[in-house]
């Protein structure tokens, strides 16, 4: 890899789809998750896997839009959307949207050029470099939460009240 933008795009890829150093990438963690599992809430007060996937998608899109100069800050409802329809097809769409949003962000990062990495993120005090690295960290953080939620899912078999909304 010859440029810093190449390296950042590689890290974005590794966090969602590729060979991540920290553990399984998000798409691997989601590979065996059904829509029912994704919508379950095995830890009271925690987000569901589905909510985490939607949240990760939102922030990949926010970062991409900021890279092209847009000043935006998602509302609480935009930041943590809930699934509109809990079906296998809707779950497949949510996963596809996550991968698409991150692929779009990778392409935007690659086209940015290293000379712009120290530019300020529109409406924020940090640089575009810090924002892009933050998105990688964000994916790793929420990937860890997804892994924990998957491990907690068997609790539902013994305590069905835990999974209720």
N, C-alpha and C positions, 0 to 999 in steps of 0.2 A: 504494500500500500504506500502510495507516494505522498499523499496529502493528509492533513489533519481531518479534513472533511471526509475523506475515505475511511479513516480510522473511526470516526464518530458513526458513520453509516454502518460500519461493520459491528460496532458495539450495539447499535439500535437493533440490527438484525439478530445478533446473538441473544439479546434479552428476550425477544419475542419468538423467534423461530430457530435460531442456530445453536451452535455449541457454546453454551454459556459457561464461563469459568465457575460461577457461583453455584451452579446446580442446573436443574432442568429449566429450559426456556418456557415461557408462558404457554405457548401453543402445545408443547409436550405435556404440560400439567393439565391442559384442558382436553386432551385427546380422548380420554375415557369418561369425561363428565357428561352426563345426560342433562336434559332440560330440567328434570325433577331435582337432580342433585344440584344443579346450578342455582336453582331457586330456593333451595333449602337454607334454613338459618340454624345450623347446629350449635352456634355460639350466640346466646341471647345478646342483643345489642350490637353485634358485629354485622358487617355488610355480608351479603351473599356473594357467591362466586360470580353470579350474573351481574350484580351491581358493580363488582370490581372490574369485570370485563368492559362494561359500558363506560366506567370512569376512566380506565386506561385509554379507551378509544377517544373519549372527549379530549384528553390531554395531548394525545398525539396530534389531533386535529388543531387544537389551540396552538401548539408549538409550530406546526406547519404554517398556519395562518400568520403567526407572529413573524416567522422568517421572511414573509413577503411584505412585512410592514404594517400589518393590521394591529391596532390597539384593541385588545378585548380582554375581558375578565368574565368568566362564566358565572352565572348566578348559582346559588346553592342547588337549585333544581337541575340546572344544566350540568353542574359538576358531578352530581350523584344521581343520575337518572335511574328510574326503576323500569324493569321490562314492561312494555305495553301489553304484550301477549306472551303467556308462558306456554309455548308449544315447542316441539322439536324443531320445526322449521324456523321459528323465531330465534331459538338458541343457535342454530346453524348460521343464521344471518348475523347474529351478534358476534360470533367468532370470526366470521368472514370480514365483517366491518372492522374488527380489531386489527386483523392482519393487513387489510387494505389501508387503514389509516396509518399504520406504521410503515408500510411500503411507500406511501405517498410522502411521509415525513423523511424517510431515507433519501428518496429522490430529491426532495427539496434541499436537504442537507448537502447532498453531492453537488447540486447546482449552485449552492451558495458561494463557494470559493473561500479559501482560507483567509483571504484579505478582509472578509467581513465578519469573521468569528469574534472579533473584539468590538463590533458594533453593539450598541445598546439594544436590548430587547424592547420593542415598542411598548411604551407605557410602564416600563419596569427599570429598576436600577442596575440589573445584572446584564452581562453580555449575552450574545447569542450562543457563545461557547458554553457558558454556565447553564443556560436553559437546556441546550441539547444534552449535555452531560446529566443534567437533572432528570430529563425524560428517561435516560438509561437507568438511572438510580431508581426512579419511580416504578419502572417496570419490574426491576429486581425486587423491590420492596413489596409490591402488591403480588408478585409471583410467589413470594414467601408466604403471604397471607393465604393465597389460594391453596398452597400445599398444606398449610395447617388446617384450613377448612375441609379439605378432602379427607384428612386424617380424622377429623371430628365427625364426619358424616355417619359412621357406624353408631354413634351415640343415639342417633334418631331411632334406631331399631329398638333400643332399650328405653328411651324416653321420648315418645312422640310429641309431647308438649313442647320440647325444645325447638322443634322445627316449625312450629306455627308462627304465623306472622303477627 
